[in-house]
Amino acid sequence: MAWGKVAGDNSGKRPWGSPMVSKGEGKAADPLLEGSVLSTCPFCACGCGLYLHLDRSHLVGVSSSQNHPASQGRLCARGWAAHEAPLWGPRLLRPAIRESENLRPVPWTEAIRQATRELNGLLSAGKRIGVLVSGRCTNEESYLGAKLARGALHTGNLAGSLTLQYETILRGLGIRKDITDTGGSLKEVEESDRILLLEGDLCVTHPRAAFAVLRALRRGAKLVTLGLARTSLSRLATAHFSLNPVTPQLFPPDLPAALGLTGDGGLRTSVLLAPFSPSPEALFATVHALAEALDSATRGNGSTIRFFPLPQQANTRGAYDMGASPGHLPGRGPLDDPSLRSRLREVWGTDPCLDEGIQAEAMAGQVDGLVVLRDHLSGGFLSSGAASGALRSLESLIVLDSFRSPTSDAATVALPLAAFSETDGTLTSWEGRVQRFRAAAPLPGEGRPGWAVLSDLLNGLGVPCDYSSFAEVFAEIRRVVPEYGALPEGVLEASWGGVVSPARAPSGDHSEGGRGSEPTSGDAPAGTHWLALEGAFDWAEDPSVEGSPTLRRDGAARRKLNPGGVVTMSPADGQALGIRAGWSVRLRSRHGEAQLPVALNPRVEDGILLVPYLYREALTAVLGDGAVERVEVERT
């Protein structure tokens, strides 16, 4: 990711979200500065501040905020193109309901009436309903999604497609009673003496965090990386430890020594934890073992260790805080918390459902009706094809989104929402910084803010809501979620937002959860290599990337180069098998077989085959419903 800097930004001198007043720069320096609106990047969880530039009320571009504590005058390639998807992406423009095989545009009143009719019908019949919330939702939308599920639909089937990965990392840390510090800032990463990085590829998933690592290295910090393969940051590391994909928690015991943590101590160590695998079991085991090893190595020597769990999307942390999980309530409260239950009853006017529900990936195949908030059921699912197929069999599928997708095409009711540049709201970065989206551009077609549409649905389902703005929804969040209630009044408008307390997994059960266990060396069939999915998410599948003419080129090029997928192995393995780059191999496992072309790359360890997450559907027959499998490799 390019990480470029712009000059000429007096952002720290203005209230949050107010029009930008160009003083020293002047129109000659940058004619776009006047009339721009401060907002937040809608992509990863770093939460960079950016300006939306307008020309006669039309969105024309973005630039970085120089004084924002995250961006500091820089944006990655995704941030620089943030305006493109709202302008040129495939937008949902009118509410529509399904008639036979087609979606028919209808007025908003008819669409809301049809959606509530379908959901009430399922409730009356005692059928199962689920609600999916994504990291693309604002805090207000996520909170109202939780209220819709637990308050109106009386179900615990409430989840986000990428929330489980984040929650699993927190649980891996939370099981250790002596580890309490999972907060911190990018500045603290930059000032670290030692950095341990668990990653898929941080430069791609969280570019601003990768830049913080580079700044620390420039200061003389020592970097150690952990992952399934070497990355661009691994080249700068003092040491790299490759994880075994089937037992990633069994990393070498000399890892603390490689970090230099076994001496006299007094060092500041940052541990960045990014999802390197889509497997919750692998994430939990690795994070837990890592926390144990570092605690044991530094106990009593005066070293400071700070853990940084990194969620994938812009508001994955916020969605988690708002209760988008089948296992906890808004505010990360356990389901059996009597005080929180009482508070929700008082605020919502109804008893919340306290049942533990179904995780996101299993939901489409186990419910009769589904409400989907800004999720497209591909980027966060191992088997997106199976999930998309299950949607067609649902009795009711209510989709609320800004963009058209296969999910919205399958909807029984499709409700168009404002994109990030057209709506007001808040989101929470991985640092815990609660900051603003701000409406700058007019809504296309008949789109509406998400909080307003959810309010109509709640009213139609018998839960009275009279919100007139996102601020009223946020005020209710402050009443329900103590950490957000503790933010100073007006902080969102007077500064770069406020920081809430560190994220923690809810108390109670700290098991890793998720799908069935991955194979181990003891129960896997015979084979020559381990096949593993690389990464836990691919930005090429995000609607804001797919809708951007600039950003979608990378994914389009990869799909064009290898339309049926590709598997990467080490050059030594290729030589041993007599395989050259571009040749095809047949991979055979206990589940089935598949044939793919080969790429040779020295960053991959011998005995390991890696498949980019983008191509996971090509290996479904081999991997089954898991992320790791033992395979036989045969040249074709």
N, C-alpha and C positions, 0 to 999 in steps of 0.2 A: 504494500500500500504506500502510495506517495504521501508524504507528510509535509505539505507546503505551508508557508507563512504569508500572511498579508499584513501590510502596514496600514496606519491611519485608522485607529479605533479608539474612541474615548468611552468605551462601553461602561467602564467602572464609574463614570460620572453621572449616569442617568438611571432613573428608576427602571426596574425590570420591566421589559416589554414595551416601554414607551417609545414613540418614534425617535429615530436617531437624528440628532441635531449636529450637523457638520460645522465645526468651528475652525480649528486650525487647518484641517485638510482643505475645506472649501470645495465648491463644485468643480473647480478646475482639476483638483487632485483626484476626485472620484465622484462623478456626477450621480452615482447610484446610492451614495450614502444617505442623502436627504430622503426622509420618508420611509426608511427601512424599519423593520420590526424585529426585535430580539426574540429568539425562540431557542429550541434545543434540537440537536440532531436526532432523527428518528431511527437510527440504525442500531449500533451496538450499545452496550450498557455503560460505556464510559461517560456519556452525558455531556458531550461538548456543546458549548454555546455557539450559536451562529445567528447571522442576520438574514432575514428574508427580504430581498430587494424587490421593489414594486415600481412599475411604470404605468401611471394612470390606473392604479388599482389592480394591475395585472402582475402576477408573479413572474419575474424574469431571471432570478438567480439568487445565489447565496454568497456570503463571505463569513469568515471566522471572526469571533470576538477575541480581541487581543488580550483583554483583561479577565476573561472568564477563567476560573481556576482550573478547568479541565483543558479547554482548547488552547488558551494562551496564544492566539493568533494563528493557529494551525488547524487544518482539517485533513482527514484522509480522503482517498478518492471517492468513497461513498458519500462522505459529508459534502464534498464540493458538488455532487450531483443530486443532492437531496430534493431539489425543486423539480426534477425531471418527471418522476412518476406521477405526482399530482397533475402535472400539465399534460403529459403525453401517454400515461399509462391507460390500460383498458378500464375505464371507470364505470361503476354502477351509477346510473343517472336517474332512474325512476323506480319507485317501489313496484314490485310485480308479484303475481301469484300464479301458481301452476294450473294450467288447464290442459289436460292430456299430456302431450309431450313438450309443450311450449310454456314459456313464462309470458304472461300477459300484463303489460303495464296497467296499473290502477292508481286511483288517488290514495293518499296516505291513510285516510280514515278507513278505507276498505281493506288495505293491507294489514293494518294493526288489528282490525276486527277479525280478519281471517287467521292471523297468527294466534291471537288469544283463543279463538274458537278451536283451533287444532290442539293447542296445549290443554285447554280445559277439557276437551274430549278425551285426551289421553289420561288426564288426572281422574276423570269420572270413571274410566274403565279400569283404573288401577294399574296402568301400564308404566313402564320405566321411561324416565326422561333424563337427559343429561345437558350440561352447559359447558362449553369449551371457551376459555378465555386465553388470549395470546399476549405475548410481550409487546405487541403493537398497540394494545389498548392503553388508554390513559388510566391513571389511578381511579378516576371517577367512573369510567366504564367498567373497570375490573370490580370495583366495589359494588356497583349496581348489578353486575353479573352474579356476584355472590349473593346479593339480596334476592335476585330473581330465583336462583337455584334453591337456597335454603329457606327463604322467606315466603316465596309465592308458589314455587313448584314442589316444595317439601321433599327435596332430594339432596343427597350428599354427593351425587354424581357431578362434581364440579372440579375441573382441572384445566391446566394449560399444557400445550404440547411440549414445551421446553422447561416447564417449571420443575418437573421431576428431577432433571439433571442438577439443577441448582439446589433443590431441597436435599438431594442425596449427598452433595458435598457438605452442606451444613450438618447433616446428620453424622457424617463421618467425623466432623470436628466436635459436634455437640455431645457425642458419647463420652468424650474425655472431660470429666468434671473440672479439671484444672486448666483447661483451655477456655478462656473467656473472651479473648480479644480477637474478634473477626472484623473489626472496623479499620478505619485508616483512610488515607488519601493518596492520590498520585504523587503528591509532594513527598510523602513519607517513603514511597518506593524509590523516588529519585535520590533521597538522602540515605538510603540503606548502605550498610557495609557488605552485606551478603544477600544474594537473591537466589531463591530456589524456585524454579518455574516448572510446573506440571502443565503440559500443553499439548494441543493438537498442532496449531501453528498460530501463535499469539499475534504475529504481524498481520494475519488475515482476519482473525476473529475479533481482536481488540487492539487496533493499531495505536491508540493513544497510550494504552498500558505498555505496549512494546516500546514506544518512544520513551516512556519513563524509565524502562530498563536500560535503554541506551544512554540516557543521561546519567544514570547511576554508574554505569561502566566508565563513562568519561571521567567521573569523579574518582575512579579507582576501585569500585565495588567488584566483588567476585561473584560470578554467575555460574550456577549449576543447573542443567536442564534435565528433565525427565519426560519421556514420551515414547510412543511406538516407533518413531523414526526421527532422524535428525532434521532440524529446521534451520532457517536462516539465523535465528538467535543462537542455536546450538554451535554454529561456527565461531561465535564470539565467546563461548563459555569456557571456563576453566576445565570443566568436565561435563560429559553427557552420559547419562545412564539410560540405556534402551530397556523399555519395559517388555516383559514377556506378555503377549496379549491374553494368555489364559490365566496367568497368575501374576498380574501387574503389581500386586502388593509385595512380592518377593524381590524387591530391589536389593542391590549389593549393600552389605552392612557398613561399608566404608563411605557411604554417602555423607553422613555428618562430618567426617574427617575431610572430605573433598570440599565441603563448604567452609572448613576452618573453624568448626564449632566445638572442637574437643580441647581447645586450649584454655587460657585463663578467662575467656569470656569478655563481657562488656561490649559485645557486638550487637548491632541492630540488623536483624534479619527479616526480610520480607519473603513470604511464601505465597506465590500467585498460583491459584488453583483454577485452571480452565478445563472444561470437559474435553478429555482426549478420546473418549469412547462413548457411544450411545448407551452402553450397558450400565444400568444403575448398580449392579453388583460389582462391576469392575471399579467404578468410581468410588463407591463406598469403601471397598476393601483397601484401595490404594490410599485414599485420603486418611482413613483411620490409621493404617500402618505408618504412614508418613508422620502423622501427628505424634504417634507413640515414639517413633525413632528420634525425632527432634527433641521431644520432651525429655527423653532419657539421656540424650547427649548433652543437654544444656542445663539440666537440673542443678541448681545451686552455684552456677558459675557466673551469674550476673548478665547473661545474654538476654536480649529482648527479641521475642519472635512474634511477628504479627502476620496473621493469615488473611488473605484476600480472596474470598470466593468470587468467581467471575461468572455471572449469568450471561446468556447469549444475547438476547434482544434488548432493545432500549429500556423496556419497562418490565422485564421478567421479574426483577426484584420487587417492583411495585405491585405487580399482579399477585405475587406470593404474599406480600404484606396485607393485601386486601382480601385474602382468603381463597385465592384460586388454587385450591388443593383439596383433594377428597378427605384429607386427614386432619385439617384444622380449620378454625374459624377466623374471621378478619382480625388482624393484629397478631397472627401466629398463635392464637390461643388454642389449647387443646379442646377437643369436643366435649369433654366432661367438666369444663370450667364453669361453675355455677354463677360466679359474678359476671362473666362475660355473657353467658346465656341471659341473665337478667337484664344486662345493659342492652343487648340486641332486642329483647322483647319490648323494652321501653322505647327504643328508638324506632324500631320497625313496626311496632303495633301488632306483632304476631310472634308466636314462638318459632325460633329457628329450628330447622331440621338438624339433628345431631348425629345422623347416621354417617358412617364412613363409606365413601363411594368408590367408584371405579376410576382407575387412572386413564389418562387421555387416550392412549393408543388402543386400549381395549373397548373404549366407550362406544364407538360407532357400531361395533358388532354385537353389543349387549343391551342396547336401549331401543325403544320404539320411536322416540322422538328426540331431537337434538337441536339446541340453540347454539349457534357458532358465532362468536364475537371476534372478528378480524383474524380468523385462523383459516388456513387454506388446506390443512390436513395433508401436507406433503413434506415440507421442510423438517418437521420435527418427528416424523414417524418412520420407523424402520421399513414398514411395508405400506407405502403410500398407495400403491395400487389396490391392495386389499381394503384399505380404509376407504378409498374412493368408491370401490365397488359396493361396500356396505352401506354407503350413503343412499344409493339408489333404492335400497330395500326399506328405508325408514318410512314410517307412516307420516311423519312430519319432520321437516328440516327447515328451520328458520335461520337464515344467514344475514348477519349485519356486517357490512364491509364497505370499504371505499372502492375496491377493485373487483372486477369480474375475474372468476377463477372456475376451475372444474367443480369446486364446492358450491359456489353460487349458482352455477348452471344446473346443479342437481337439486336446488332448493325447491321447496313447496311455497315458501314465501321469501323473497329477497328484498332487503331493506337497505338503501344506499346511505352511507355515512360520509361525513366530512373527512378529508385527509388531514394530515398533521398541520399543514399550512393554512387550513381553513377552520380550525377548531380551537377553542380554549380548553385548557386542562392542565393537569400536572402529571409528572412521571418521576420515578426515583431511580437514580443511577446506582451502580454497584457500590459506590462510596456511601450511599444513603442520602445523597443530596436530592431533596425534593425541589423541583424547579418546573418552569412553565413551558408548555406549548402556548402559542398565542395566535389567534386567528388573524391572518394578514390578507388573504386572497378571498374573493367571493366564491361561494359554493357553486359548482357546476350543476346543471340540471335541477333535480329536486332533492338533493342530498341534505341531510340534517346532522347536527351534532349527535354523537353516540349517546351521551347522557340523556338527551331529550327523547330519543327513540326508546331507550330502556325505561324511562319514566312512563311513557305511554303504555308499554307492555305491562309494567307493574300495576298501573291503574286498571288496565283491562283484566288483570288476573286477581283483582280484589285487594291489592296492597296499596293504599293511598299514597301518592307522591305528588307534591305540588312544587317541585323545583322550577325555578325560573332562570337559573344560570348554573354553570359548573361550580361557581363559588359556593352555592348553597349545598351542593353535593359534597364538596370538600369540607364544608363546615360540619356536615353530618359524619364524615370520616373522622374528623378530629374528636367527635364525641365518642366514637366507637373504638378507635385505635389509639391507645395512650401515647405512643411515641410521636404520632402526628399531632395529637392534641397538645404536646409539650412544645411544639414549634412556636416561636414568638409571633404574636399577632401581626399580620401584615408583612411578614418576612418575604413572602413570594413576590411582592410588588416592590419592595425597597432594596433588594439586593440580589445576589445570585441564588436565592433560595435558602432553605434551611437544611441542616443535616440531622437525620434521625439516628437513633441508637443502632449499634451493630445488629445485623441480621442473625437470628438464631433459629435453629430448628425447634418446633414445638416440643415441650416436655412430654414425657411419657415414652411411647415406643420409639426406639432408635434403631430398629432394624432397617436393612437397606431397601426393602420393598422392591417393586418392579416386576418384570416378567420372570419366567422360570430361570433357574440357575444356568450359567454358561458351562460348557464342558470343561472338565479338568483333565489333567494328564492321566488320571486314574480311570476315567470312564469314557474317554474319547476312543473312537475306532482307530485302527492302524492308519498311518498316513506319513507322508514325507515332510509336510510343511504345515504351519499354522496359517490359516487365512483369517484376516481381521478387517473390519471396516475401519477406515482412517477418518477420524473426526467424528463430531456429534451433530453437525449442522452444516449446511452449505448455503452461503448467501445467494448463490445463483437461483435458489428456489424461493427466495423471499419476494413477495409481490412488489415491494418498493424497488427491488433490483430488477425484476423481470419487466417492470414498467418503465425503466430508465433506458433510453437509447444508448447512453454511454456505458452504464454498468452491466447491462445484459450481454454485452459483447463477449465477456470472458466465458460465461457459461455457455453461450451459443457456440463459441469457438471450440470449447472442450467437447460439446455434444457432437459437433460436426466432425472433429478429428477422430473421435471414438464413439460413434452413435450407439453401439451395443455395449459400451463399457470397456474398461481396461483394468488389468491387474499389474501391480508393480512388484518387482523382485530385485534382489541384489545382483550385480554383475557376476559375482562368484557363483551364485545359484544358476544364473543363466548359462555360464560356461559349463558347469557340471552337468546340466541337463541338455546341453547342445542347442540352446535357444538363443536366438538373436532378437533384438528389439523389433517389434512389429509382427513377429511370428505369433501364432495362436497356440494356446495350450488348453487342454481339457482338465478341468478340476472336478474331482469326484469325491463326495463325502457320503456319510450315512444317510443324508437326506436326498441326494440326487446329484446331478452333474450339470456343468455349464461350460461353454467354450468362449474364451475371450482372448484378445491380443495382449501382448506383454510389453511393458515398459521396463527398462533396466535403469536402476538409480542407486548409486552408492550410499544414499542416506538410509536405505532399508537394510536391516540386519539379515544375515544369512539364516535360512530356515523360515523366514517370515514372508508372507504375501499380503500386500495391502491393497485394498480397493477403496478409492475415494468415495466419500459418503454420497456424492451425487449419483453414483452408479450402483447403489445398493440394490435396486430392483433387478439388475442383471444377475445378481448372485443369490436371489431368493431361493432358488432351487437347491443351492449348495449350503447356504447358511441357515435355512429354515427360518425360525423367528428369533434367532440370536444374532450376535455381533462377532462371534469367534467360532471357528470350526477347524478340525483337523481334516486335511485333504491329501489326496494323491494327485500328483501333477504329471501329466502325460503330454508330450509334444505331439501336435497334430500335423 
